[in-house]
Amino acid sequence: MSPTPDEFLNTAIQFERDGFDFYTGAATKAVSDLAKAVFESLAQDELRHIGFLKTLSAGEATVRSESQALAERLRPIFKAASEAVREAAEVAVDDVEALNLGVERENAAVRAYTDAAQAAEPGEFRHLCEVLVGVEQGHRQLLENVIEYLEHPDSFFLREERWIVEG
């Protein structure tokens, strides 16, 4: 028997609270300024998701608008990190482990919201779940990018900036 919408919402709100706790804790333990800033930003996103779920409305939020807002918050952080590439070589293994746990959390959220959207009748609840799927997928991609940057900054810039290697 599948959960009722109220049961799902209560579970989803708790999941987002747990995500907030996870990202807040990871931020306090992060060695890399980049990882710390990403974790703090994701923690704030989890609070926004709780707000969406409590009102059962994404309001003006769309996957695109949420992704753009996150990108705007993180742009200066990535710029600063790119100016200090050597930080990446000194990053603690714990940061990468926490980032990988974040990827797992985001994968679980994508699965849960996808299942809820597929089971829901067309309407605001389905739309909310679909927005959250897209946002969580964006979070996962962000975490994967930070992992790549921290582990392999040279290849990260080759891929992201499409640098041409001439020799």
C-alpha positions in Angstrom: 0.0 0.0 0.0 1.5 3.3 -1.0 1.6 6.2 1.5 -1.1 8.9 1.5 0.0 12.4 0.3 0.1 13.5 4.0 2.3 10.6 5.0 4.6 11.3 2.0 4.8 15.0 2.9 5.7 14.2 6.5 8.4 11.8 5.3 9.7 14.3 2.7 9.8 17.1 5.3 11.8 14.9 7.7 14.1 13.8 4.8 14.8 17.5 4.0 15.4 18.2 7.8 17.8 15.3 7.8 19.5 16.8 4.7 19.8 20.2 6.4 21.4 18.5 9.5 23.8 16.5 7.2 24.9 19.5 5.1 25.2 21.8 8.2 27.4 19.2 9.9 29.5 18.6 6.8 30.1 22.3 6.5 31.4 22.6 10.0 33.8 19.7 9.4 34.9 20.7 5.8 38.6 21.5 5.3 38.1 23.0 1.8 36.5 26.5 1.6 34.8 25.3 -1.5 33.2 22.2 0.1 32.2 24.3 3.1 30.5 26.9 1.0 28.7 24.2 -1.1 27.5 22.4 2.0 26.2 25.6 3.5 24.4 26.6 0.4 22.8 23.1 0.1 21.7 23.3 3.7 19.8 26.5 2.9 18.2 24.9 -0.1 17.0 22.1 2.2 15.2 24.7 4.3 13.6 26.1 1.2 12.4 22.7 0.2 10.8 22.3 3.6 8.9 25.5 3.0 7.7 24.3 -0.4 6.5 21.0 1.1 4.8 22.7 4.1 2.8 25.0 1.8 2.4 22.2 -0.8 3.5 24.7 -3.4 6.6 25.5 -5.4 5.2 29.0 -5.9 7.3 30.7 -8.6 10.0 28.1 -8.3 11.0 26.1 -11.3 13.9 23.8 -11.8 15.5 26.5 -13.9 15.0 29.3 -11.4 16.2 27.2 -8.5 19.3 26.1 -10.4 20.0 29.7 -11.4 19.7 30.9 -7.8 22.1 28.2 -6.6 24.5 29.0 -9.4 24.5 32.7 -8.5 25.3 31.9 -4.9 28.1 29.6 -5.8 29.7 31.5 -8.8 32.0 33.7 -6.6 32.9 30.6 -4.5 34.0 28.7 -7.6 35.8 31.8 -8.9 37.8 32.1 -5.7 38.6 28.4 -5.8 39.8 28.5 -9.4 42.2 31.3 -8.3 43.6 28.9 -5.6 43.9 25.6 -7.4 46.5 24.3 -5.0 43.9 24.1 -2.3 42.4 21.2 -4.2 45.6 19.2 -3.8 45.5 19.7 -0.1 41.9 18.8 0.5 41.1 16.3 3.2 39.8 12.9 2.1 36.9 13.6 4.6 35.6 16.3 2.3 35.3 14.0 -0.7 33.7 11.3 1.5 31.1 13.8 2.7 30.5 15.0 -0.8 30.0 11.3 -1.9 27.5 10.9 1.0 25.7 14.0 -0.3 25.5 12.4 -3.8 23.9 9.3 -2.2 21.4 11.6 -0.3 20.5 13.4 -3.5 20.1 10.1 -5.4 17.6 9.0 -2.7 15.7 12.2 -2.9 15.5 12.0 -6.7 14.1 8.5 -6.4 11.6 9.4 -3.7 10.3 12.5 -5.5 10.2 10.8 -8.9 8.1 8.0 -7.4 5.8 10.5 -5.7 5.3 12.5 -8.9 4.6 9.3 -10.9 2.0 8.2 -8.4 0.3 11.6 -8.0 -2.6 12.9 -9.9 -1.9 15.9 -12.2 -1.9 19.1 -10.2 0.1 21.2 -7.7 1.5 18.2 -5.7 2.8 16.5 -8.8 4.3 19.8 -10.0 6.0 20.3 -6.7 7.5 16.8 -6.8 8.7 17.3 -10.4 10.4 20.6 -9.4 12.1 18.9 -6.4 13.3 16.1 -8.7 15.0 18.6 -10.9 16.4 20.6 -8.1 17.8 17.5 -6.4 19.3 16.3 -9.7 21.0 19.7 -9.9 22.4 19.3 -6.3 23.7 15.9 -7.3 25.5 17.3 -10.3 26.9 20.1 -8.3 28.3 17.7 -5.7 29.8 15.5 -8.4 31.4 18.6 -10.0 33.0 19.6 -6.6 34.3 16.1 -6.2 35.9 16.2 -9.6 37.3 19.6 -9.0 38.8 18.6 -5.6 40.3 15.4 -6.9 41.3 16.5 -10.4 41.3 20.3 -10.8 43.2 20.2 -14.1 40.8 17.9 -15.9 37.8 19.8 -14.3 38.9 23.0 -16.0 39.6 21.2 -19.3 36.0 19.9 -19.2 34.2 22.9 -17.8 36.0 25.7 -19.6 36.7 23.6 -22.7 40.3 24.7 -22.6 42.3 23.6 -25.6 45.6 22.0 -24.9 48.2 23.2 -27.4 51.6 21.9 -27.5 
